[in-house]
Amino acid sequence: MKIKDIRASLHTTSIEIPLIEGKVAGYGREEQKLFVFCEVETDEGIVGCGLTGHFLAHSVVAALEKHFLPVVKDMDPRDVEAIHQRVFKTLNPRAMTGTVSMALSCLDIALWDIQGKQANRTVAQLLGGNKTRAPAYVTFGFPQYDRDQLAEAARLHVENGFRALKTVVGVDKGGWREDAARVRAIREAVGDGIDIMMDANYLFSPVEAKLLCRAVEDCHITWFEEPLYQNDARALADLRRATGIPLAAGQMEGHRWRLRELVEHQAVDILQPNCTYCGGYTETRKVAHLAQIYNLPIANGGGWPLFNMHSMAGLMNGWLVEWHLGMVSVGETIFVDPPSPENGTLSIPDAPGLGLTIDRDGLKTTRVAS
């Protein structure tokens, strides 16, 4: 089997957030408007699809079609190690991240989709087949909510079967004190039996993060995700020693060496490789094995649950899938009847590969000029 073509396209969407009138641009934040979708076609007629997020999205489309295709054309899509080696040697000998990592992620996901379709196995099975289901948490705590709406939305998602909720912090004008009040409002709304996570998306200084941790220690937070500027591994390790709240990070890191830095500095309790950003399933598997050696779980951060659910189910130390409402909306638009959680748990589709059927009308309506 040989790779014959890569077709990449740029798309945009908006979402509806419960309890908020009107639609929100992107996946819940104004700057998250774009995503890249690609299809990889083989000479045997098997086509796989992949996806990556919004960072420098125009560049990712050009990279896939103008740079990656000439490098990998006529290679066997099942030879993922050889493909990654050629990409590193030809396009990325200095192991840079950014556009090249996201393009590689998009391509690699499609290659695993092809492998699964050819072998009649799911991607989760190809990764190791540890289980067929994965628990999910819902990212719902968008900054558009006031405190009362946040509490009401939290109760709504618990009523819908979720046992774990994540809220955004680090963006409110009231600073860490308002964040603490919002987290406390969620805890009071849902009681003690529900997991609560906080996600700062790199936006706190070490001092602010410590102050927030101290203010919510008694709320029994399951993890504090990417609290610090630049995912600074040294500063994360310092914060981890200063708080009893578990720290999680790694969702946007572009390859295993950046994620290794978090492990070596003992900077995190939970490692978060995201296949749509870190180099696809090929790189995610290596990161998961690294984490296993250090007895660390991996959990999905950075969204795109329809892809990352395979990592969480297939790999031995896979844990929670992020049911991010923004990325869920994208999946419901571009795929036909995609899987959704039942009682807070996602089941891997029985169909081979990713188990997803493309909605051509949805792709067409979301497409923008690249």
PyMOL commands that set and color helices and strands:
alter all, ss='L'
color gray80, all
select helices_A, chain A and resi 57-72+80-91+99-119+123-127+147-159+175-190+206-219+229-231+233-242+256-264+280-293+305-314+325-334+360-366
alter helices_A, ss='H'
color red, helices_A
select strands_A, chain A and resi 3-12+14-16+23-25+34-42+47-52+133-141+164-168+195-199+223-225+247-249+270-271+321-324+345-347+367-368
alter strands_A, ss='S'
color yellow, strands_A
deselect
rebuild
show_as cartoon
